């Protein structure tokens, strides 16, 4: 006889979303639309035409151009925030004061002071806050986590994360600012999570702005080196991790391929399906699962060639270049190239919403984890400016 289901498990979770730009409409809003438990209750964006278009496409119950309306909506159970970072602190604080669990895209806030304010307020009010460090929830990270747990410290890690910022349209110019805060916070968080250790010191140097090497020392004796650059190629996989244990090692390439060496508890090779998107050519989903890095390289080379031939890499502000690129990317087009691997976006948001609705503590990166990542970004920037190692402020350790 089938056990009766708890009615709370079937109750819809009404989600308020603030922001519906490229990332939000491709990631979190599509995740909400695909999950039968989640309802897009209230959607906000500055541009009325944009919010109506996305709201109609994904059946939002309400739309607004004022984020305050979403926060104050009594029908909203959970909030998801994906706007420019300068607004994160204000929106997160308002959400907490309204007692709304809130999932904030990275970085949690622009400064450590703002991060700590959010974390302290969330703790006092007992309101769950998660930061969008989705890589913790990628299928490839599950195997990395197993390998790191089975290996003893110290561990030596190298992590490369590179982009070609020439492809960014003018609306994304804010992402060209401090890459350490906008992008590398993902890696600061992922490494602390995998190593189960806290950073104690950072040394960083730049060969040019947003082209940095960062060395991090951890309290368990481990050390990580991050190469972060905005001068990479679209044809190159965006991310690569190598970790050396005690006469064993693992490699992970762009969340599509994992390799283990001398680790009997891990597969020697594992490939991971890609993430599908509405209105896109999703042939990469199965291709990644079957051919892994080979399929990713073929896709990235095609994407790079289209952007180069269309003139986007020469002038990303030219609408005609983007029109030519869309023709070269096919009909339906390839998805945005960095979105093709499954980096855990969907799973991270679903886990948070379900846990928050059930009244349990979400296993996502917390506000204090967001604080730690911003502390690391600020320390790395200070090291670059002074040319000296920086001891980490451990204020994020306070419970």
NORZI-V973464 format. One record per residue. N is the residue number from 1. RES is the residue in one small letter. PHI is phi in degrees with one decimal (999 if undefined). Layout:
n res phi
N RES PHI
N RES PHI
This chain:
n res phi
1 x 999
2 x -72.9
3 x -68.2
4 x -65.3
5 x -83.5
6 x -65.7
7 x -55.7
8 x -64.2
9 x -71.6
10 x -96.7
11 x -66.3
12 x -60.8
13 x -104.3
14 x -91.1
15 x -105.0
16 x -100.6
17 x -118.5
18 x -114.7
19 x 111.9
20 x -144.6
21 x -74.9
22 x -54.5
23 x -64.6
24 x -64.3
25 x -70.9
26 x -82.2
27 x -104.5
28 x -66.4
29 x -68.9
30 x -68.4
31 x -60.9
32 x -61.1
33 x -64.7
34 x -87.9
35 x -98.2
36 x -65.6
37 x -83.3
38 x -101.2
39 x -124.7
40 x -78.8
41 x -80.1
42 x -149.7
43 x -122.8
44 x -127.8
45 x -157.5
46 x -67.2
47 x -88.9
48 x -61.1
49 x -62.8
50 x -66.9
51 x -66.3
52 x -68.6
53 x -62.1
54 x -67.9
55 x -60.9
56 x -65.8
57 x -63.3
58 x -115.7
59 x 56.2
60 x -66.9
61 x -68.4
62 x -141.7
63 x -133.6
64 x -155.4
65 x -101.4
66 x -118.7
67 x -63.4
68 x -59.8
69 x -63.9
70 x -70.5
71 x -60.0
72 x -84.9
73 x -66.3
74 x -68.4
75 x -85.6
76 x -87.2
77 x -90.8
78 x -138.5
79 x -112.5
80 x -126.1
81 x -119.1
82 x -142.9
83 x -130.0
84 x -62.3
85 x -57.1
86 x -64.1
87 x -97.3
88 x -60.1
89 x -61.1
90 x -62.2
91 x -70.5
92 x -61.9
93 x -62.2
94 x -62.0
95 x -62.0
96 x -62.5
97 x -64.6
98 x -88.8
99 x 72.9
100 x -99.0
101 x -55.3
102 x -136.2
103 x -105.6
104 x -110.1
105 x -63.7
106 x -73.3
107 x -73.5
108 x -53.9
109 x -159.2
110 x -77.9
111 x -132.1
112 x -65.8
113 x -61.0
114 x -67.3
115 x -60.8
116 x -65.9
117 x -60.2
118 x -63.4
119 x -62.9
120 x -65.2
121 x -65.2
122 x -61.6
123 x -66.4
124 x -64.3
125 x -86.6
126 x 68.9
127 x -105.5
128 x -66.2
129 x -129.3
130 x -123.6
131 x -107.0
132 x -74.4
133 x -85.5
134 x -65.5
135 x -61.0
136 x -58.3
137 x -105.8
138 x -70.0
139 x -55.0
140 x -64.6
141 x -68.1
142 x -57.0
143 x -72.5
144 x -59.1
145 x -60.1
146 x -61.7
147 x -64.3
148 x -66.7
149 x -67.4
150 x -84.1
151 x -102.0
152 x -85.9
153 x -80.2
154 x -84.4
155 x -121.2
156 x -108.7
157 x -127.2
158 x -120.4
159 x -137.6
160 x -107.0
161 x -137.4
162 x -131.0
163 x -137.1
164 x -110.6
165 x -71.2
166 x -64.4
167 x -81.6
168 x -74.6
169 x -71.6
170 x -54.9
171 x -63.6
172 x -105.6
173 x -60.2
174 x -63.1
175 x -75.9
176 x -88.7
177 x -76.2
178 x -82.5
179 x -62.0
180 x -60.6
181 x -84.7
182 x -81.2
183 x -122.0
184 x -73.1
185 x -55.0
186 x -54.0
187 x -78.8
188 x -55.0
189 x -70.2
190 x -60.5
191 x -67.4
192 x -61.8
193 x -66.1
194 x -69.8
195 x -79.0
196 x 50.1
197 x -144.6
198 x -106.1
199 x -69.5
200 x -118.8
201 x -156.5
202 x -136.3
203 x -126.7
204 x -138.0
205 x -147.1
206 x -118.2
207 x -84.2
208 x -163.0
209 x -59.2
210 x 62.6
211 x -138.4
212 x -125.0
213 x -112.5
214 x -128.1
215 x -109.5
216 x -120.6
217 x -103.4
218 x -115.6
219 x -73.5
220 x -103.6
221 x 90.9
222 x -75.0
223 x -142.3
224 x -128.5
225 x -120.5
226 x -111.6
227 x -104.0
228 x -122.9
229 x -146.8
230 x -94.3
231 x -112.8
232 x -78.9
233 x -112.3
234 x -63.3
235 x -77.3
236 x -95.7
237 x -54.0
238 x -67.0
239 x -131.9
240 x -151.1
241 x -117.0
242 x -127.1
243 x -126.1
244 x -110.0
245 x -102.4
246 x -97.0
247 x 60.2
248 x -153.8
249 x -160.6
250 x -136.1
251 x -133.4
252 x -138.6
253 x -115.8
254 x 48.6
255 x 64.7
256 x -111.6
257 x -147.3
258 x -125.4
259 x -131.8
260 x -121.4
261 x -130.1
262 x 72.6
263 x -120.3
264 x -64.6
265 x -86.4
266 x -124.2
267 x -65.4
268 x -66.0
269 x -147.6
270 x -139.1
271 x -115.3
272 x -129.0
273 x -61.9
274 x -80.1
275 x -101.3
276 x -85.4
277 x -137.7
278 x -62.1
279 x 62.1
280 x -125.7
281 x -73.7
282 x -103.6
283 x -64.2
284 x -67.7
285 x -58.2
286 x -76.5
287 x -62.0
288 x -64.8
289 x -64.9
290 x -89.3
291 x -121.9
292 x 55.7
293 x -59.9
294 x -57.5
295 x -69.5
296 x -62.7
297 x -62.5
298 x -63.8
299 x -67.6
300 x -66.8
301 x -64.5
302 x -63.5
303 x -65.4
304 x -60.8
305 x -62.2
306 x -63.8
307 x -66.6
308 x -71.3
309 x -67.1
310 x -77.6
311 x 92.2
312 x -63.3
313 x -73.2
314 x -90.1
315 x -152.7
316 x -76.7
317 x -89.2
318 x -89.1
319 x -57.7
320 x -65.8
321 x -62.9
322 x -68.3
323 x -63.4
324 x -63.7
325 x -62.9
326 x -62.8
327 x -67.9
328 x -71.2
329 x -80.6
330 x 97.2
331 x -139.8
332 x -70.7
333 x -81.6
334 x -62.6
335 x -71.0
336 x -52.0
337 x -62.0
338 x -74.6
339 x -90.5
340 x -63.7
341 x -69.8
342 x -87.7
343 x -99.9
344 x 90.9
345 x -58.1
346 x -64.5
347 x -63.4
348 x -60.3
349 x -70.6
350 x -61.9
351 x -60.4
352 x -63.3
353 x -61.2
354 x -67.5
355 x -66.7
356 x -62.2
357 x -67.1
358 x -83.4
359 x 78.5
360 x -104.1
361 x -78.3
362 x -63.9
363 x -82.9
364 x -72.1
365 x -60.6
366 x -87.8
367 x -61.4
368 x -67.4
369 x -65.3
370 x -62.5
371 x -62.2
372 x -56.7
373 x -62.5
374 x -70.8
375 x -56.9
376 x -65.1
377 x -63.3
378 x -66.6
379 x -65.7
380 x -64.6
381 x -63.4
382 x -65.9
383 x -64.6
384 x -60.8
385 x -70.8
386 x -97.3
387 x 74.0
388 x -124.9
389 x -62.3
390 x -123.0
391 x -75.0
392 x -77.0
393 x -72.7
394 x -90.3
395 x -62.2
396 x -71.6
397 x -75.1
398 x -66.1
399 x -95.1
